[in-house]
Amino acid sequence: MSPRDKIHRLLRECCDELLAYVKEREPLHHNGWVPAAELKENLDLKFIAVPKTGTQYGKTGWVFATFARMLEDDGRVEYKFEGNRAFYRSTQP
């Protein structure tokens, strides 16, 4: 397996874990919509995205956003933005 394929396989495994956690949290929320902030915080998916010599803006949710977008592109989660909050829920039982 090529390095690219290995990395993409690992990214998909991370997406699978995120999806499993979304499904676990859905029963606790109205209509299954889980706040993105809760997912990021509970899974500690906030990281600094620039080199140490770059301008630091603190930890952000870019890792979570990448995984969530991959799941959305695959049709495995739905996204909604309400007020100033983002929410996700699974599309599969």
Secondary structure as GFF3:
##gff-version 3
##sequence-region A 1 93
A	DSSP	alpha_helix	3	25	.	.	.	ID=ss1
A	DSSP	three_ten_helix	26	28	.	.	.	ID=ss2
A	DSSP	three_ten_helix	30	32	.	.	.	ID=ss3
A	DSSP	beta_strand	34	35	.	.	.	ID=ss4
A	DSSP	alpha_helix	36	42	.	.	.	ID=ss5
A	DSSP	alpha_helix	62	73	.	.	.	ID=ss6
A	DSSP	beta_strand	77	82	.	.	.	ID=ss7
A	DSSP	beta_strand	85	90	.	.	.	ID=ss8
###
